[in-house]
Amino acid sequence: MNKLRYYKFIQVVQLEAKVIDMNDRKLNVIKMAHQLFVEKGFQATSIQDILEYSGISKGTFYNYFSSKSELMIAIFKALQKELEKNRNELLIGNNRADIEIFIKQMEMQMIANKKNKLFSLFEEVYVSNETDLKEFIKHAQLKHLRWLHHRFIDIFGENKKPYLLDCAVMFTGILHHNFHYHLMANEPNVKITQVIRYSVERLVNIVDEVSKTGNHLLDPEQLEAWVPDCTQNGQGYKKRLLQSALILKEAMNKSIQDEDEQVKFMELLEFIQEEVLQSKQPRKFLIESAFCSLKTSQAASYKKELDLFEQLITSFMDHKEATL
């Protein structure tokens, strides 16, 4: 192992140890804040409440999150990641076209939403002035719509694809309103599975009817405009990533005077690129830690270039998870 590769190996080991400890503490803050938001509400919970409840300092909080809104987004992302993992596990060894598996996936989602009080948290966000939060939820809803569309193709077949985005939209509305009025009625004998199964049975009829008419409102290509998928155009994404990395390197060369720091940051940048472009399963926690290290420099003159590069990486990682 040459000196440079050995240095990178040591750096990765150090990053792993650092990020595991940081992630444990960060996840604890996310868990504690989620409990507070459920009990008191998002607006009524202050950052000071979160500090006291989770037992951290203000400095530690702002090391993890730039704002309360970013913390809420982290909560939503953690819940979404867990749901996607559990949802995907249901497909292992099973036929993707089996509608019973889809019903189980939807049941799992609705139980998780109810358990984590997501409906009430979403409603509070909708009436707030938190633009970033609203945009995140909107994007998450579009990602869910894309997942539904993909699952409907699995179940109903490629020949019905032109009509399945419309059907996904209608199914979302049917399921949402069925649950809304079911909760209002407080029917003790009606279970979540029954509501989902009833809604899915209506869906089957809708797909059959819409495909027979040959009419549809939304073209499935619209999904790409709403939720661009970096993995569908790998070469184009790679080109943009490499171009962004080159611009960032040039900005760093001009801004960082200390030679050792410059070498360190360039190697971190190379590590991120290799992890994203060469690894089949990029280690997200290492990438996040590498970005944290890149942000420790006092040189603010390349902040814009670093932010753009991070957005590209984050977008790629999010879309990679969404397509699993």
C-alpha positions as CSV (number, residue, x, y, z in Angstrom):
1,M,0.0,0.0,0.0
2,N,1.6,3.3,-1.1
3,K,1.7,6.3,1.2
4,L,-1.3,8.1,-0.4
5,R,-3.5,5.0,-0.3
6,Y,-2.5,4.4,3.3
7,Y,-3.3,8.0,4.2
8,K,-6.7,7.6,2.7
9,F,-7.3,4.3,4.5
10,I,-6.4,5.9,7.8
11,Q,-8.6,8.9,7.0
12,V,-11.6,6.6,6.2
13,V,-11.1,4.7,9.5
14,Q,-11.0,7.9,11.5
15,L,-14.1,9.2,9.6
16,E,-16.0,6.0,10.4
17,A,-15.2,6.2,14.1
18,K,-16.1,9.9,14.2
19,V,-19.3,9.7,12.3
20,I,-20.6,6.6,14.2
21,D,-20.3,8.5,17.5
22,M,-21.7,11.7,15.9
23,N,-24.6,9.8,14.3
24,D,-25.5,8.1,17.6
25,R,-25.8,11.4,19.3
26,K,-27.5,13.1,16.4
27,L,-30.1,10.2,16.1
28,N,-30.8,10.6,19.8
29,V,-31.6,14.4,19.3
30,I,-33.8,13.5,16.4
31,K,-35.7,10.9,18.5
32,M,-36.1,13.3,21.5
33,A,-37.2,16.2,19.2
34,H,-39.8,14.0,17.5
35,Q,-41.3,13.2,20.9
36,L,-41.5,16.9,21.8
37,F,-43.0,17.9,18.5
38,V,-45.7,15.2,18.9
39,E,-46.4,16.3,22.5
40,K,-46.2,20.0,22.2
41,G,-46.4,20.7,18.5
42,F,-43.7,21.9,16.1
43,Q,-44.4,25.6,16.5
44,A,-44.8,25.5,20.3
45,T,-41.5,23.6,20.8
46,S,-38.5,25.9,21.2
47,I,-34.8,25.0,20.5
48,Q,-34.2,25.5,24.2
49,D,-36.9,22.8,24.9
50,I,-35.0,20.5,22.6
51,L,-31.6,21.3,24.2
52,E,-33.0,20.5,27.7
53,Y,-34.9,17.4,26.7
54,S,-32.1,15.8,24.7
55,G,-29.3,17.0,27.1
56,I,-27.1,18.8,24.5
57,S,-25.6,22.2,24.3
58,K,-26.6,24.9,21.8
59,G,-23.3,24.5,20.0
60,T,-23.8,20.8,19.5
61,F,-27.3,21.4,18.2
62,Y,-26.1,23.9,15.6
63,N,-23.3,21.5,14.7
64,Y,-26.0,19.0,13.7
65,F,-28.8,21.4,12.4
66,S,-28.9,24.9,11.1
67,S,-32.5,25.4,12.3
68,K,-35.5,23.8,13.9
69,S,-36.9,23.3,10.4
70,E,-33.8,21.4,9.3
71,L,-34.3,19.2,12.4
72,M,-37.9,18.5,11.4
73,I,-36.7,17.5,7.9
74,A,-34.1,15.2,9.5
75,I,-37.0,13.5,11.5
76,F,-39.1,13.1,8.3
77,K,-36.0,11.7,6.4
78,A,-35.3,9.2,9.2
79,L,-38.9,8.0,9.3
80,Q,-39.0,7.8,5.5
81,K,-35.8,5.8,5.4
82,E,-37.1,3.3,7.9
83,L,-40.3,2.9,6.0
84,E,-38.6,2.4,2.7
85,K,-36.3,-0.3,4.2
86,N,-39.3,-2.2,5.7
87,R,-41.3,-1.7,2.6
88,N,-38.6,-3.1,0.4
89,E,-38.0,-6.1,2.7
90,L,-41.6,-7.2,2.0
91,L,-40.7,-7.7,-1.6
92,I,-37.8,-10.0,-0.9
93,G,-38.6,-13.5,-2.2
94,N,-42.1,-12.4,-3.2
95,N,-43.8,-11.7,-6.6
96,R,-43.8,-7.9,-7.2
97,A,-47.1,-8.3,-9.1
98,D,-48.9,-9.8,-6.1
99,I,-51.4,-7.2,-5.0
100,E,-51.5,-8.7,-1.5
101,I,-47.9,-7.6,-1.0
102,F,-48.8,-4.1,-2.0
103,I,-51.7,-4.1,0.5
104,K,-49.2,-5.1,3.2
105,Q,-46.8,-2.3,2.2
106,M,-49.6,0.2,2.4
107,E,-50.7,-1.2,5.7
108,M,-47.2,-0.8,7.1
109,Q,-47.1,2.8,5.8
110,M,-50.4,3.8,7.4
111,I,-49.5,2.2,10.7
112,A,-46.2,4.0,10.8
113,N,-47.8,7.3,9.9
114,K,-50.3,6.9,12.7
115,K,-47.7,5.7,15.2
116,N,-45.4,8.7,14.4
117,K,-48.3,11.2,14.3
118,L,-47.2,12.3,10.8
119,F,-50.6,13.5,9.8
120,S,-50.8,16.1,12.6
121,L,-47.2,17.1,12.0
122,F,-47.9,17.6,8.3
123,E,-51.0,19.7,9.0
124,E,-49.0,22.0,11.3
125,V,-46.3,22.4,8.7
126,Y,-48.9,23.3,6.0
127,V,-50.1,26.3,8.1
128,S,-46.6,27.5,9.1
129,N,-44.3,29.9,7.3
130,E,-41.5,27.4,6.9
131,T,-40.9,27.4,3.2
132,D,-38.1,24.8,3.3
133,L,-40.3,22.4,5.2
134,K,-43.2,22.8,2.9
135,E,-41.0,22.2,-0.1
136,F,-39.6,19.0,1.5
137,I,-43.0,17.6,2.2
138,K,-44.1,18.4,-1.4
139,H,-41.1,16.6,-2.7
140,A,-41.7,13.7,-0.4
141,Q,-45.3,13.4,-1.6
142,L,-44.1,13.4,-5.3
143,K,-41.6,10.7,-4.5
144,H,-44.4,8.6,-2.9
145,L,-46.5,9.2,-6.0
146,R,-43.6,7.9,-8.2
147,W,-43.3,4.9,-5.9
148,L,-47.0,4.2,-6.3
149,H,-46.7,4.5,-10.1
150,H,-43.8,2.0,-10.2
151,R,-45.7,-0.4,-8.0
152,F,-48.8,-0.1,-10.2
153,I,-46.7,-1.0,-13.2
154,D,-45.5,-4.1,-11.3
155,I,-49.1,-5.1,-10.5
156,F,-51.0,-4.0,-13.6
157,G,-48.4,-4.4,-16.3
158,E,-46.4,-2.2,-18.7
159,N,-49.4,-2.1,-21.2
160,K,-51.4,0.0,-18.7
161,K,-48.5,2.4,-17.9
162,P,-49.9,5.4,-19.7
163,Y,-52.9,5.4,-17.4
164,L,-51.2,4.5,-14.1
165,L,-50.1,8.0,-13.0
166,D,-53.7,9.2,-13.1
167,C,-54.6,6.0,-11.1
168,A,-51.9,6.7,-8.6
169,V,-53.2,10.3,-8.1
170,M,-56.8,9.0,-7.7
171,F,-55.8,6.2,-5.3
172,T,-53.9,8.7,-3.1
173,G,-57.1,10.8,-2.8
174,I,-59.4,7.8,-2.2
175,L,-57.1,6.4,0.5
176,H,-56.6,9.7,2.2
177,H,-60.3,10.6,2.4
178,N,-61.3,7.1,3.4
179,F,-58.9,7.3,6.3
180,H,-59.9,10.9,7.2
181,Y,-63.6,10.1,7.5
182,H,-62.9,6.7,9.1
183,L,-61.1,8.4,11.9
184,M,-63.8,11.0,12.2
185,A,-66.5,8.2,12.5
186,N,-64.3,6.4,15.0
187,E,-65.6,3.0,14.0
188,P,-64.1,0.5,16.5
189,N,-64.7,-2.5,14.3
190,V,-63.1,-1.2,11.1
191,K,-59.4,-1.9,10.9
192,I,-56.7,-0.2,8.9
193,T,-56.3,-3.2,6.7
194,Q,-60.0,-3.1,5.8
195,V,-59.8,0.6,4.7
196,I,-56.7,-0.2,2.6
197,R,-58.3,-3.3,1.0
198,Y,-61.5,-1.5,0.3
199,S,-59.5,1.4,-1.4
200,V,-57.4,-1.1,-3.4
201,E,-60.5,-2.9,-4.6
202,R,-61.8,0.5,-6.0
203,L,-58.3,1.0,-7.5
204,V,-58.5,-2.3,-9.5
205,N,-61.9,-1.2,-11.0
206,I,-60.5,2.3,-11.8
207,V,-57.4,0.9,-13.6
208,D,-59.7,-1.4,-15.7
209,E,-62.1,1.4,-16.6
210,V,-59.5,4.1,-17.4
211,S,-57.4,1.7,-19.5
212,K,-60.5,0.7,-21.5
213,T,-61.4,4.4,-22.3
214,G,-57.9,5.1,-23.5
215,N,-58.0,8.5,-21.8
216,H,-55.6,10.0,-19.3
217,L,-54.9,13.4,-17.9
218,L,-51.2,13.1,-16.8
219,D,-48.4,11.7,-18.9
220,P,-46.1,9.5,-16.9
221,E,-43.2,11.5,-18.3
222,Q,-44.4,14.3,-16.0
223,L,-42.9,12.4,-13.1
224,E,-39.4,13.0,-14.5
225,A,-40.1,16.8,-14.5
226,W,-41.5,16.6,-10.9
227,V,-38.9,14.3,-9.5
228,P,-35.8,14.1,-11.7
229,D,-34.0,10.8,-11.4
230,C,-30.2,11.2,-11.6
231,T,-29.7,7.4,-12.0
232,Q,-31.7,7.4,-15.3
233,N,-29.1,9.5,-17.0
234,G,-25.9,8.3,-15.4
235,Q,-23.5,9.8,-17.9
236,G,-25.1,13.2,-17.8
237,Y,-25.1,13.2,-14.0
238,K,-21.4,12.1,-13.9
239,K,-20.5,14.9,-16.3
240,R,-22.2,17.5,-14.1
241,L,-20.7,16.1,-11.0
242,L,-17.1,16.1,-12.4
243,Q,-17.6,19.7,-13.7
244,S,-18.9,20.9,-10.3
245,A,-16.0,19.1,-8.6
246,L,-13.5,20.8,-10.9
247,I,-15.0,24.3,-10.2
248,L,-14.8,23.6,-6.5
249,K,-11.2,22.5,-6.7
250,E,-10.2,25.7,-8.5
251,A,-12.0,27.8,-5.9
252,M,-10.3,25.9,-3.1
253,N,-6.8,26.3,-4.7
254,K,-7.4,30.1,-4.8
255,S,-8.8,30.3,-1.3
256,I,-6.8,28.0,0.9
257,Q,-3.4,29.2,1.7
258,D,-2.2,26.5,4.1
259,E,-0.7,23.7,1.9
260,D,-1.4,20.8,4.3
261,E,-5.0,21.9,4.7
262,Q,-5.3,22.2,0.9
263,V,-4.0,18.6,0.4
264,K,-6.4,17.3,3.1
265,F,-9.4,19.0,1.6
266,M,-8.5,17.9,-2.0
267,E,-8.3,14.3,-0.8
268,L,-11.6,14.5,1.0
269,L,-13.1,15.8,-2.2
270,E,-11.6,12.9,-4.2
271,F,-12.9,10.5,-1.5
272,I,-16.5,11.8,-2.0
273,Q,-16.3,11.5,-5.8
274,E,-14.9,8.0,-5.6
275,E,-17.5,6.9,-3.0
276,V,-20.4,8.2,-5.1
277,L,-19.2,7.2,-8.6
278,Q,-17.3,3.9,-7.9
279,S,-19.2,2.3,-5.0
280,K,-22.3,0.2,-5.7
281,Q,-23.7,1.2,-2.3
282,P,-22.1,4.6,-1.3
283,R,-21.7,5.0,2.4
284,K,-23.8,8.0,3.1
285,F,-22.6,8.5,6.6
286,L,-19.0,8.8,5.4
287,I,-20.0,11.3,2.7
288,E,-21.8,13.4,5.2
289,S,-18.8,13.4,7.6
290,A,-16.5,14.3,4.7
291,F,-18.7,17.3,4.0
292,C,-18.6,18.3,7.7
293,S,-14.8,18.3,7.5
294,L,-14.8,20.3,4.3
295,K,-16.9,23.0,6.0
296,T,-14.5,23.5,8.9
297,S,-12.3,25.8,6.8
298,Q,-12.7,29.5,7.5
299,A,-12.4,30.3,3.8
300,A,-15.9,31.4,2.8
301,S,-15.0,32.4,-0.7
302,Y,-15.7,28.9,-2.1
303,K,-18.9,28.3,0.0
304,K,-21.2,28.7,-3.0
305,E,-19.2,26.1,-5.0
306,L,-19.2,23.7,-2.1
307,D,-22.9,24.1,-1.6
308,L,-23.6,23.4,-5.2
309,F,-21.4,20.3,-5.2
310,E,-23.1,19.0,-2.0
311,Q,-26.6,19.6,-3.5
312,L,-25.6,17.4,-6.5
313,I,-24.3,14.6,-4.2
314,T,-27.3,14.8,-1.9
315,S,-29.7,14.7,-4.9
316,F,-28.0,11.6,-6.3
317,M,-28.1,9.8,-2.9
318,D,-31.8,10.7,-2.3
319,H,-32.9,9.5,-5.8
320,K,-30.8,6.3,-5.4
321,E,-32.6,5.5,-2.2
322,A,-36.0,6.3,-3.8
323,T,-35.5,3.9,-6.6
324,L,-34.7,0.9,-4.4
